[in-house]
Amino acid sequence: MKGKVTVQEIADFVGVSKFAVSRALAGKSGVSEKTREKILKAASDLGYLKNGSKRVLPEPALEAANKWKGNIVVLFPNIRYQNRDSLYWGPIFDGVSARLNEKGIDIITLTEPSTEDIFSLINPDAVSGIITVGTVSSSILAEIDRLRIPAVMIDHMDPALTCDTVFTDNFMSINEIMNFLLNRGYKSFQFVGYPGYAPSFRERWTAYRAFLEEKGIEGNQAQGLISPAREDLAKTIMEMNARDLPEVFLCANDKMASFTVEALTAKGIKIPGRCAVTGFDNLNVELPLLATAEVNKEQLGMRAVDQILWRIQNPDYAYERKMVSTDIIIREENGMKH
């Protein structure tokens, strides 16, 4: 071909725009991998690329090659309902995995470590950072702390490891639900869920108590409803007389709400006629809930990846707590209303 090959000639040869060719040759995003390959091949065949010149890496791969040496380990212990099949935890893990794949970073997932010393399974020198999903044992967290590996915990915190965390904004969510209930004229409430079950439960309980105190509302909390024993919940509700029954059972999550609805139904209490029930997580649309909170689960996972990559590059900055807001869902007897 005579003269210097131009970007426009490559574009005409492949049948794409000049913009697409420029992005592909510069290794930037904005074109599919298939189109990028066609453009690079055409550029080589037409003589635009000198013999022996290396193909430019796409932007995500270039970023990974330059910055992220080693693997990211994702600790996702199979504890209680915490697994890939969970409607809550599964999407969080998917968010982590999708973001790491987007960045072109290798991921090692440990779901059931056979030993507390997880680094007998993998070489810690090959690990750039660790993301934990949900509850992880204190002994494992202490090992991570000892090795000084950058870490981010999703929906969990533990004195054994001081690091960045990513949580749902539980305080604001409970405040929004309680304000809605108060504006609807509800005056008596009971919290349902053991605060020690998880940090998120504790935060929701704390936010609930703080709201009642701020508004000058008497709590009179039934201890059986915040007991670690599930059977105490049903027993407490069955033993409540008409005067003790609150107008609203505010539940720590939708699972607690389902137990509450089951107990109230067995007692012959009309829902939402005599008692209203609220949840958190929006995992069961069949429940007769007055309100619940839709947790942006995939975003929790993605933000954790963003944070661990930032932390690897900025190890000396103060630790941070990221909070992702929820979408409050209000349900009426005849359907849904936002």
Contacts in CASP RR format, 6 or more apart in sequence:
PFRMAT RR
TARGET T0000
AUTHOR 0000-0000-0000
METHOD contacts of the structure
MODEL  1
MKGKVTVQEIADFVGVSKFAVSRALAGKSGVSEKTREKILKAASDLGYLK
NGSKRVLPEPALEAANKWKGNIVVLFPNIRYQNRDSLYWGPIFDGVSARL
NEKGIDIITLTEPSTEDIFSLINPDAVSGIITVGTVSSSILAEIDRLRIP
AVMIDHMDPALTCDTVFTDNFMSINEIMNFLLNRGYKSFQFVGYPGYAPS
FRERWTAYRAFLEEKGIEGNQAQGLISPAREDLAKTIMEMNARDLPEVFL
CANDKMASFTVEALTAKGIKIPGRCAVTGFDNLNVELPLLATAEVNKEQL
GMRAVDQILWRIQNPDYAYERKMVSTDIIIREENGMKH
1 46 0 8 1.000
1 47 0 8 1.000
5 43 0 8 1.000
5 46 0 8 1.000
5 47 0 8 1.000
5 48 0 8 1.000
7 18 0 8 1.000
7 21 0 8 1.000
7 22 0 8 1.000
7 25 0 8 1.000
8 18 0 8 1.000
9 46 0 8 1.000
10 21 0 8 1.000
10 39 0 8 1.000
10 42 0 8 1.000
10 43 0 8 1.000
10 46 0 8 1.000
10 48 0 8 1.000
11 17 0 8 1.000
11 18 0 8 1.000
11 20 0 8 1.000
11 21 0 8 1.000
13 42 0 8 1.000
13 46 0 8 1.000
14 21 0 8 1.000
14 35 0 8 1.000
14 38 0 8 1.000
14 39 0 8 1.000
14 42 0 8 1.000
16 31 0 8 1.000
16 35 0 8 1.000
16 38 0 8 1.000
16 39 0 8 1.000
20 30 0 8 1.000
20 31 0 8 1.000
20 35 0 8 1.000
20 39 0 8 1.000
21 39 0 8 1.000
21 43 0 8 1.000
23 29 0 8 1.000
23 30 0 8 1.000
23 31 0 8 1.000
24 31 0 8 1.000
24 35 0 8 1.000
24 36 0 8 1.000
24 39 0 8 1.000
24 40 0 8 1.000
24 56 0 8 1.000
25 39 0 8 1.000
25 40 0 8 1.000
25 43 0 8 1.000
25 48 0 8 1.000
25 56 0 8 1.000
26 56 0 8 1.000
27 36 0 8 1.000
27 56 0 8 1.000
27 57 0 8 1.000
27 58 0 8 1.000
27 59 0 8 1.000
27 62 0 8 1.000
28 58 0 8 1.000
28 59 0 8 1.000
29 58 0 8 1.000
29 59 0 8 1.000
29 60 0 8 1.000
31 39 0 8 1.000
33 58 0 8 1.000
36 58 0 8 1.000
40 49 0 8 1.000
40 55 0 8 1.000
40 56 0 8 1.000
42 48 0 8 1.000
43 49 0 8 1.000
49 55 0 8 1.000
56 62 0 8 1.000
57 65 0 8 1.000
60 102 0 8 1.000
60 103 0 8 1.000
60 104 0 8 1.000
61 104 0 8 1.000
63 103 0 8 1.000
64 103 0 8 1.000
64 104 0 8 1.000
64 105 0 8 1.000
67 309 0 8 1.000
67 312 0 8 1.000
67 313 0 8 1.000
68 103 0 8 1.000
68 104 0 8 1.000
68 105 0 8 1.000
68 128 0 8 1.000
68 309 0 8 1.000
68 312 0 8 1.000
69 128 0 8 1.000
70 106 0 8 1.000
70 126 0 8 1.000
70 127 0 8 1.000
70 128 0 8 1.000
71 105 0 8 1.000
71 106 0 8 1.000
71 107 0 8 1.000
71 108 0 8 1.000
71 126 0 8 1.000
71 127 0 8 1.000
71 128 0 8 1.000
71 129 0 8 1.000
72 100 0 8 1.000
72 105 0 8 1.000
72 106 0 8 1.000
72 107 0 8 1.000
72 108 0 8 1.000
72 127 0 8 1.000
72 128 0 8 1.000
72 129 0 8 1.000
72 130 0 8 1.000
72 131 0 8 1.000
72 305 0 8 1.000
72 308 0 8 1.000
73 107 0 8 1.000
73 108 0 8 1.000
73 109 0 8 1.000
73 110 0 8 1.000
73 122 0 8 1.000
73 127 0 8 1.000
73 129 0 8 1.000
73 130 0 8 1.000
73 131 0 8 1.000
74 93 0 8 1.000
74 96 0 8 1.000
74 97 0 8 1.000
74 107 0 8 1.000
74 108 0 8 1.000
74 109 0 8 1.000
74 110 0 8 1.000
74 130 0 8 1.000
74 131 0 8 1.000
74 132 0 8 1.000
74 133 0 8 1.000
75 110 0 8 1.000
75 113 0 8 1.000
75 118 0 8 1.000
75 130 0 8 1.000
75 131 0 8 1.000
75 132 0 8 1.000
75 133 0 8 1.000
75 136 0 8 1.000
75 140 0 8 1.000
76 82 0 8 1.000
76 83 0 8 1.000
76 84 0 8 1.000
76 89 0 8 1.000
76 93 0 8 1.000
76 109 0 8 1.000
76 110 0 8 1.000
76 111 0 8 1.000
76 132 0 8 1.000
76 133 0 8 1.000
76 134 0 8 1.000
77 110 0 8 1.000
77 111 0 8 1.000
77 112 0 8 1.000
77 113 0 8 1.000
77 134 0 8 1.000
77 135 0 8 1.000
77 136 0 8 1.000
77 137 0 8 1.000
78 111 0 8 1.000
78 112 0 8 1.000
79 134 0 8 1.000
79 135 0 8 1.000
80 135 0 8 1.000
81 88 0 8 1.000
81 89 0 8 1.000
81 255 0 8 1.000
82 89 0 8 1.000
82 133 0 8 1.000
82 134 0 8 1.000
82 135 0 8 1.000
83 89 0 8 1.000
83 90 0 8 1.000
83 111 0 8 1.000
84 90 0 8 1.000
84 93 0 8 1.000
84 111 0 8 1.000
87 281 0 8 1.000
87 283 0 8 1.000
88 281 0 8 1.000
88 283 0 8 1.000
88 295 0 8 1.000
88 297 0 8 1.000
89 133 0 8 1.000
89 134 0 8 1.000
90 297 0 8 1.000
91 297 0 8 1.000
91 298 0 8 1.000
92 133 0 8 1.000
92 154 0 8 1.000
92 155 0 8 1.000
92 297 0 8 1.000
92 298 0 8 1.000
92 300 0 8 1.000
92 301 0 8 1.000
93 109 0 8 1.000
93 133 0 8 1.000
93 301 0 8 1.000
94 298 0 8 1.000
95 297 0 8 1.000
95 298 0 8 1.000
95 299 0 8 1.000
95 300 0 8 1.000
95 301 0 8 1.000
95 302 0 8 1.000
95 305 0 8 1.000
96 107 0 8 1.000
96 131 0 8 1.000
96 133 0 8 1.000
96 154 0 8 1.000
96 301 0 8 1.000
96 302 0 8 1.000
96 304 0 8 1.000
96 305 0 8 1.000
97 107 0 8 1.000
97 109 0 8 1.000
98 298 0 8 1.000
98 302 0 8 1.000
99 301 0 8 1.000
99 302 0 8 1.000
99 305 0 8 1.000
99 306 0 8 1.000
100 106 0 8 1.000
100 107 0 8 1.000
100 305 0 8 1.000
101 107 0 8 1.000
103 305 0 8 1.000
103 309 0 8 1.000
108 122 0 8 1.000
108 127 0 8 1.000
110 118 0 8 1.000
110 121 0 8 1.000
113 121 0 8 1.000
113 140 0 8 1.000
114 121 0 8 1.000
115 121 0 8 1.000
116 137 0 8 1.000
116 139 0 8 1.000
116 140 0 8 1.000
116 143 0 8 1.000
117 143 0 8 1.000
118 140 0 8 1.000
118 143 0 8 1.000
119 143 0 8 1.000
119 147 0 8 1.000
124 147 0 8 1.000
124 149 0 8 1.000
127 149 0 8 1.000
128 150 0 8 1.000
128 312 0 8 1.000
129 149 0 8 1.000
129 150 0 8 1.000
129 151 0 8 1.000
129 308 0 8 1.000
129 311 0 8 1.000
129 312 0 8 1.000
130 144 0 8 1.000
130 149 0 8 1.000
130 150 0 8 1.000
130 151 0 8 1.000
130 152 0 8 1.000
130 308 0 8 1.000
131 151 0 8 1.000
131 152 0 8 1.000
131 153 0 8 1.000
131 154 0 8 1.000
131 301 0 8 1.000
131 304 0 8 1.000
131 305 0 8 1.000
131 308 0 8 1.000
132 141 0 8 1.000
132 151 0 8 1.000
132 152 0 8 1.000
132 153 0 8 1.000
132 154 0 8 1.000
132 156 0 8 1.000
133 154 0 8 1.000
133 155 0 8 1.000
133 301 0 8 1.000
134 153 0 8 1.000
134 154 0 8 1.000
134 155 0 8 1.000
134 156 0 8 1.000
134 198 0 8 1.000
135 156 0 8 1.000
135 198 0 8 1.000
136 153 0 8 1.000
136 156 0 8 1.000
136 158 0 8 1.000
138 158 0 8 1.000
138 159 0 8 1.000
138 160 0 8 1.000
139 160 0 8 1.000
141 158 0 8 1.000
141 160 0 8 1.000
141 161 0 8 1.000
142 160 0 8 1.000
142 161 0 8 1.000
144 151 0 8 1.000
144 161 0 8 1.000
145 160 0 8 1.000
145 161 0 8 1.000
145 162 0 8 1.000
150 163 0 8 1.000
150 308 0 8 1.000
150 311 0 8 1.000
150 312 0 8 1.000
150 315 0 8 1.000
151 161 0 8 1.000
151 163 0 8 1.000
151 164 0 8 1.000
151 308 0 8 1.000
152 163 0 8 1.000
152 164 0 8 1.000
152 165 0 8 1.000
152 166 0 8 1.000
152 304 0 8 1.000
152 307 0 8 1.000
152 308 0 8 1.000
152 311 0 8 1.000
153 161 0 8 1.000
153 163 0 8 1.000
153 164 0 8 1.000
153 165 0 8 1.000
153 166 0 8 1.000
154 165 0 8 1.000
154 166 0 8 1.000
154 167 0 8 1.000
154 300 0 8 1.000
154 301 0 8 1.000
154 304 0 8 1.000
155 166 0 8 1.000
155 167 0 8 1.000
155 168 0 8 1.000
155 198 0 8 1.000
155 199 0 8 1.000
155 200 0 8 1.000
155 300 0 8 1.000
156 165 0 8 1.000
156 198 0 8 1.000
156 199 0 8 1.000
157 165 0 8 1.000
157 199 0 8 1.000
162 319 0 8 1.000
163 311 0 8 1.000
163 319 0 8 1.000
164 307 0 8 1.000
164 308 0 8 1.000
164 311 0 8 1.000
164 319 0 8 1.000
164 320 0 8 1.000
164 321 0 8 1.000
164 322 0 8 1.000
165 319 0 8 1.000
165 320 0 8 1.000
165 321 0 8 1.000
165 322 0 8 1.000
166 300 0 8 1.000
166 301 0 8 1.000
166 303 0 8 1.000
166 304 0 8 1.000
166 307 0 8 1.000
166 321 0 8 1.000
166 322 0 8 1.000
166 323 0 8 1.000
166 324 0 8 1.000
167 199 0 8 1.000
167 200 0 8 1.000
167 203 0 8 1.000
167 300 0 8 1.000
167 321 0 8 1.000
167 322 0 8 1.000
167 323 0 8 1.000
167 324 0 8 1.000
168 200 0 8 1.000
168 293 0 8 1.000
168 295 0 8 1.000
168 296 0 8 1.000
168 300 0 8 1.000
168 323 0 8 1.000
168 324 0 8 1.000
168 325 0 8 1.000
168 326 0 8 1.000
169 323 0 8 1.000
169 324 0 8 1.000
169 325 0 8 1.000
169 326 0 8 1.000
170 200 0 8 1.000
170 203 0 8 1.000
170 204 0 8 1.000
170 207 0 8 1.000
171 203 0 8 1.000
171 206 0 8 1.000
171 207 0 8 1.000
171 210 0 8 1.000
172 323 0 8 1.000
172 325 0 8 1.000
172 326 0 8 1.000
173 204 0 8 1.000
173 207 0 8 1.000
173 280 0 8 1.000
173 293 0 8 1.000
173 325 0 8 1.000
173 326 0 8 1.000
173 328 0 8 1.000
174 204 0 8 1.000
174 207 0 8 1.000
174 208 0 8 1.000
174 211 0 8 1.000
174 250 0 8 1.000
175 207 0 8 1.000
175 211 0 8 1.000
176 293 0 8 1.000
176 328 0 8 1.000
177 250 0 8 1.000
177 278 0 8 1.000
177 291 0 8 1.000
177 293 0 8 1.000
177 328 0 8 1.000
178 189 0 8 1.000
178 208 0 8 1.000
178 211 0 8 1.000
178 250 0 8 1.000
180 291 0 8 1.000
180 328 0 8 1.000
180 330 0 8 1.000
181 189 0 8 1.000
181 248 0 8 1.000
181 250 0 8 1.000
181 276 0 8 1.000
181 278 0 8 1.000
181 290 0 8 1.000
181 291 0 8 1.000
182 215 0 8 1.000
186 247 0 8 1.000
186 248 0 8 1.000
186 276 0 8 1.000
187 217 0 8 1.000
187 247 0 8 1.000
188 246 0 8 1.000
188 247 0 8 1.000
188 248 0 8 1.000
189 208 0 8 1.000
189 212 0 8 1.000
189 217 0 8 1.000
189 219 0 8 1.000
189 246 0 8 1.000
189 247 0 8 1.000
189 248 0 8 1.000
189 249 0 8 1.000
189 250 0 8 1.000
190 221 0 8 1.000
190 222 0 8 1.000
190 225 0 8 1.000
190 246 0 8 1.000
190 248 0 8 1.000
190 249 0 8 1.000
190 250 0 8 1.000
191 205 0 8 1.000
191 208 0 8 1.000
191 209 0 8 1.000
191 221 0 8 1.000
191 225 0 8 1.000
191 226 0 8 1.000
191 250 0 8 1.000
191 251 0 8 1.000
191 252 0 8 1.000
192 225 0 8 1.000
192 226 0 8 1.000
192 233 0 8 1.000
192 249 0 8 1.000
192 250 0 8 1.000
192 251 0 8 1.000
192 252 0 8 1.000
192 256 0 8 1.000
192 257 0 8 1.000
192 259 0 8 1.000
192 260 0 8 1.000
193 201 0 8 1.000
193 205 0 8 1.000
193 225 0 8 1.000
193 226 0 8 1.000
193 233 0 8 1.000
193 251 0 8 1.000
193 252 0 8 1.000
193 256 0 8 1.000
194 201 0 8 1.000
194 226 0 8 1.000
194 227 0 8 1.000
194 228 0 8 1.000
194 252 0 8 1.000
195 201 0 8 1.000
195 202 0 8 1.000
195 205 0 8 1.000
195 206 0 8 1.000
195 226 0 8 1.000
195 252 0 8 1.000
196 202 0 8 1.000
196 228 0 8 1.000
197 228 0 8 1.000
197 252 0 8 1.000
200 252 0 8 1.000
200 253 0 8 1.000
201 252 0 8 1.000
201 253 0 8 1.000
204 252 0 8 1.000
204 280 0 8 1.000
205 226 0 8 1.000
205 252 0 8 1.000
208 250 0 8 1.000
211 217 0 8 1.000
212 218 0 8 1.000
212 219 0 8 1.000
222 236 0 8 1.000
222 240 0 8 1.000
222 244 0 8 1.000
223 236 0 8 1.000
224 232 0 8 1.000
224 233 0 8 1.000
224 235 0 8 1.000
224 236 0 8 1.000
225 232 0 8 1.000
225 233 0 8 1.000
225 236 0 8 1.000
225 237 0 8 1.000
225 249 0 8 1.000
227 233 0 8 1.000
227 236 0 8 1.000
230 259 0 8 1.000
233 256 0 8 1.000
233 259 0 8 1.000
233 260 0 8 1.000
233 263 0 8 1.000
234 259 0 8 1.000
234 262 0 8 1.000
234 263 0 8 1.000
234 266 0 8 1.000
237 260 0 8 1.000
237 263 0 8 1.000
237 264 0 8 1.000
237 267 0 8 1.000
238 263 0 8 1.000
238 266 0 8 1.000
238 267 0 8 1.000
240 267 0 8 1.000
245 269 0 8 1.000
245 274 0 8 1.000
245 275 0 8 1.000
246 275 0 8 1.000
247 275 0 8 1.000
247 276 0 8 1.000
248 275 0 8 1.000
248 276 0 8 1.000
248 277 0 8 1.000
248 278 0 8 1.000
248 290 0 8 1.000
249 257 0 8 1.000
249 260 0 8 1.000
249 264 0 8 1.000
249 275 0 8 1.000
249 276 0 8 1.000
249 277 0 8 1.000
249 278 0 8 1.000
250 278 0 8 1.000
250 279 0 8 1.000
251 257 0 8 1.000
251 260 0 8 1.000
251 277 0 8 1.000
251 278 0 8 1.000
251 279 0 8 1.000
251 280 0 8 1.000
252 279 0 8 1.000
252 280 0 8 1.000
253 279 0 8 1.000
253 280 0 8 1.000
253 281 0 8 1.000
253 283 0 8 1.000
254 279 0 8 1.000
254 280 0 8 1.000
254 281 0 8 1.000
254 282 0 8 1.000
254 283 0 8 1.000
254 284 0 8 1.000
254 287 0 8 1.000
254 289 0 8 1.000
254 292 0 8 1.000
255 281 0 8 1.000
255 283 0 8 1.000
256 279 0 8 1.000
257 277 0 8 1.000
257 278 0 8 1.000
257 279 0 8 1.000
257 280 0 8 1.000
257 284 0 8 1.000
257 287 0 8 1.000
257 289 0 8 1.000
257 292 0 8 1.000
258 284 0 8 1.000
258 287 0 8 1.000
260 277 0 8 1.000
261 271 0 8 1.000
261 277 0 8 1.000
261 287 0 8 1.000
261 288 0 8 1.000
264 271 0 8 1.000
264 275 0 8 1.000
264 277 0 8 1.000
265 271 0 8 1.000
269 275 0 8 1.000
271 277 0 8 1.000
271 288 0 8 1.000
272 288 0 8 1.000
272 290 0 8 1.000
272 333 0 8 1.000
276 290 0 8 1.000
277 287 0 8 1.000
277 288 0 8 1.000
277 289 0 8 1.000
277 290 0 8 1.000
278 289 0 8 1.000
278 290 0 8 1.000
278 291 0 8 1.000
278 292 0 8 1.000
279 287 0 8 1.000
279 289 0 8 1.000
279 291 0 8 1.000
279 292 0 8 1.000
279 293 0 8 1.000
280 292 0 8 1.000
280 293 0 8 1.000
280 295 0 8 1.000
281 292 0 8 1.000
281 293 0 8 1.000
281 294 0 8 1.000
281 295 0 8 1.000
282 292 0 8 1.000
282 293 0 8 1.000
282 294 0 8 1.000
282 295 0 8 1.000
282 329 0 8 1.000
288 331 0 8 1.000
289 331 0 8 1.000
290 330 0 8 1.000
290 331 0 8 1.000
291 328 0 8 1.000
291 329 0 8 1.000
291 330 0 8 1.000
291 331 0 8 1.000
292 328 0 8 1.000
292 329 0 8 1.000
292 331 0 8 1.000
293 326 0 8 1.000
293 327 0 8 1.000
293 328 0 8 1.000
293 329 0 8 1.000
294 326 0 8 1.000
294 327 0 8 1.000
294 328 0 8 1.000
294 329 0 8 1.000
295 324 0 8 1.000
295 326 0 8 1.000
296 324 0 8 1.000
296 325 0 8 1.000
296 326 0 8 1.000
296 327 0 8 1.000
299 324 0 8 1.000
300 324 0 8 1.000
303 322 0 8 1.000
303 324 0 8 1.000
304 322 0 8 1.000
307 320 0 8 1.000
307 322 0 8 1.000
311 317 0 8 1.000
329 336 0 8 1.000
329 338 0 8 1.000
330 336 0 8 1.000
330 337 0 8 1.000
330 338 0 8 1.000
331 337 0 8 1.000
END
